[in-house]
Amino acid sequence: MRAMAQAFLDRRGVENPRLEADLLVSHALGCDRLHLLMRLESPVLGSEVDRARDFLVRRGRREPLAYITGHSEFYSRPFLVGPGCLIPRPETELLIDLAKDESKARSLGRVCDVGTGSGVLAVTLVCEGIGDKLLGIDLDGAALEYACRNAKSLDAAVELLHQDGLEFLAGAEPFDLIVSNPPYVDPAVVEELEPEVREHEPALALFAPQGDPDYWVRELCALAASRALNPGGLLLVELGCDQGPRALSLAQVAGLEARIVPDLAGLDRVLWARRRA
């Protein structure tokens, strides 16, 4: 079954067909990949074959693996995900690393995750002991349902708000740290995206408003410089790989001390911007 699953996914154009076949078959059998390898010669129940076939058909239609298994790992923790929420990416973990560096340098009180989605940033920040009070905000109610479930499953005390993030920041008390992984994909390149992304993940979490990839950076910088951050407070925003120079300019124009932090691949990934004391 394992070899047939790999060949099927390979024909459907799935990347890493061997790995994904193992993950889907092990999920169908109710075991992890290690135990799958240990029971290759063991008999398989008909119900298990049917379940594996269903999972493979869904993956062959390019439904994301994480939606089929119902979970994805972020910062070495399991997060529940599914249709209606963005699947966490490894590069987003850089925001957590930078927040941890900030928390080592000074005490953080109020922390806000704007566009929290499934809650991976907000919940991870709490689990890593960053901040005294943490809020996660999102306009998408479906994604917030996953955030609530993740906060509960990982025992993270996060206040989750169903609200427009920019409107909230405009009227809220200022924060010591704001993090955000906002939608920054240009809608004009939608056909260039993989089917898993284009056809399944929520457009609200992917595509920049008004067709402007810099929309969120511009608005977040303006609010951070005027009222959303306490003096000395820090704004961390994930960027598209070609967005760095523009984001740096927007932050500097807003009056913030700013720099661009690359990811492990050397690509511009995070805007680091501090409100001057």
Secondary structure, DSSP 8 states (H G I E B T S, - for coil): -HHHHHHHHHHTT-SSHHHHHHHHHHHHHTS-HHHHHHTTTS---HHHHHHHHHHHHHHHTT--HHHHHTEEEETTEEEE--TTS----GGGHHHHHHHHHHHHHS---EEEEET-TTSHHHHHHHHTT--SEEEEEES-HHHHHHHHHHHHHTT---EEEES-HHHHHHHS--EEEEEE----B-GGGGGGS-HHHHHHS-HHHHB-GGG-TTHHHHHHHHHIIIIIEEEEEEEEEE--TT-HHHHHHHHHHTT-EEEEEE-TTS-EEEEEEE---
